[in-house]
Amino acid sequence: MAVLQPVISILDEPDSGLDIDAVQSVAKAISLTARPDATIIVITHYARILKFLSRLDFVHVLADGKVIKEGPKELADELEQKGYGWLGIQEPIQS
Protein backbone atom coordinates (compact mmCIF):
# COMPACT_ATOMS: atom_id res chain seq x y z
CA MET A 1 0.00 0.00 0.00
CA ALA A 2 2.75 2.43 0.87
CA VAL A 3 4.41 2.04 -2.52
CA LEU A 4 1.27 2.08 -4.68
CA GLN A 5 -0.56 4.81 -2.71
CA PRO A 6 -4.03 3.64 -3.75
CA VAL A 7 -7.06 5.88 -3.35
CA ILE A 8 -9.08 2.93 -1.97
CA SER A 9 -7.66 -0.05 -0.08
CA ILE A 10 -9.77 -2.99 1.09
CA LEU A 11 -8.08 -5.16 3.70
CA ASP A 12 -9.98 -8.38 4.39
CA GLU A 13 -9.19 -9.65 7.89
CA PRO A 14 -5.59 -8.40 8.08
CA ASP A 15 -5.52 -9.58 11.71
CA SER A 16 -6.47 -13.18 10.97
CA GLY A 17 -4.20 -15.65 12.74
CA LEU A 18 -1.93 -13.00 14.21
CA ASP A 19 -0.77 -12.69 17.81
CA ILE A 20 -1.31 -9.36 19.57
CA ASP A 21 2.18 -8.01 18.75
CA ALA A 22 1.67 -8.71 15.06
CA VAL A 23 -1.81 -7.14 15.17
CA GLN A 24 -0.27 -3.98 16.60
CA SER A 25 2.39 -3.96 13.87
CA VAL A 26 -0.20 -4.39 11.13
CA ALA A 27 -2.37 -1.64 12.61
CA LYS A 28 0.64 0.67 12.79
CA ALA A 29 1.46 -0.03 9.14
CA ILE A 30 -2.14 0.68 8.14
CA SER A 31 -2.12 3.92 10.13
CA LEU A 32 1.16 5.04 8.57
CA THR A 33 -0.21 4.61 5.05
CA ALA A 34 -3.46 6.50 5.77
CA ARG A 35 -3.89 9.78 3.88
CA PRO A 36 -6.64 12.41 3.84
CA ASP A 37 -7.28 11.73 0.13
CA ALA A 38 -7.58 7.94 0.50
CA THR A 39 -10.02 5.44 1.97
CA ILE A 40 -8.96 2.31 3.82
CA ILE A 41 -11.62 -0.31 4.52
CA VAL A 42 -10.69 -2.90 7.14
CA ILE A 43 -12.94 -5.97 7.22
CA THR A 44 -12.73 -7.88 10.49
CA HIS A 45 -14.78 -10.03 12.85
CA TYR A 46 -12.98 -8.77 15.95
CA ALA A 47 -12.50 -5.30 17.41
CA ARG A 48 -8.91 -5.86 18.54
CA ILE A 49 -7.19 -4.42 15.44
CA LEU A 50 -9.54 -1.42 15.47
CA LYS A 51 -8.24 -0.41 18.90
CA PHE A 52 -4.76 0.10 17.46
CA LEU A 53 -5.65 2.13 14.37
CA SER A 54 -4.77 5.80 14.71
CA ARG A 55 -7.95 6.88 12.95
CA LEU A 56 -11.27 5.08 12.78
CA ASP A 57 -14.13 7.08 11.35
CA PHE A 58 -16.98 4.58 11.07
CA VAL A 59 -17.94 1.02 11.90
CA HIS A 60 -20.38 -0.70 9.56
CA VAL A 61 -22.01 -4.06 10.27
CA LEU A 62 -22.83 -6.09 7.18
CA ALA A 63 -25.21 -9.04 6.90
CA ASP A 64 -26.50 -10.65 3.74
CA GLY A 65 -24.62 -8.10 1.65
CA LYS A 66 -26.23 -5.08 3.32
CA VAL A 67 -25.15 -2.55 5.92
CA ILE A 68 -27.55 -3.18 8.80
CA LYS A 69 -25.94 -0.94 11.41
CA GLU A 70 -23.38 1.82 11.39
CA GLY A 71 -21.93 4.02 14.03
CA PRO A 72 -18.82 5.37 15.75
CA LYS A 73 -15.88 3.21 16.79
CA GLU A 74 -17.66 2.34 20.05
CA LEU A 75 -20.04 0.18 18.00
CA ALA A 76 -17.21 -2.35 17.59
CA ASP A 77 -16.86 -2.63 21.37
CA GLU A 78 -20.62 -3.05 21.73
CA LEU A 79 -20.54 -5.91 19.22
CA GLU A 80 -17.70 -7.56 21.13
CA GLN A 81 -19.74 -7.40 24.34
CA LYS A 82 -23.21 -8.29 23.04
CA GLY A 83 -22.54 -10.39 19.96
CA TYR A 84 -24.67 -10.05 16.83
CA GLY A 85 -27.98 -11.34 18.24
CA TRP A 86 -29.21 -7.90 19.37
CA LEU A 87 -29.02 -6.78 15.73
CA GLY A 88 -31.28 -9.63 14.63
CA ILE A 89 -28.44 -11.56 13.00
CA GLN A 90 -28.53 -15.31 13.48
CA GLU A 91 -25.03 -16.73 13.56
CA PRO A 92 -24.64 -19.98 11.62
CA ILE A 93 -24.24 -23.18 13.60
CA GLN A 94 -20.78 -24.66 13.17
CA SER A 95 -20.82 -28.38 12.48
Secondary structure, 3 states (H helix, E strand, C coil): CCCCCCCEEEEECCCCCCCHHHHHHHHHHHHHHCCCCCEEEEECCCCCCHHHCCCCCCEEEEECCEEEEEECCHHHHHHHHHCCHHHCCCCCCCC
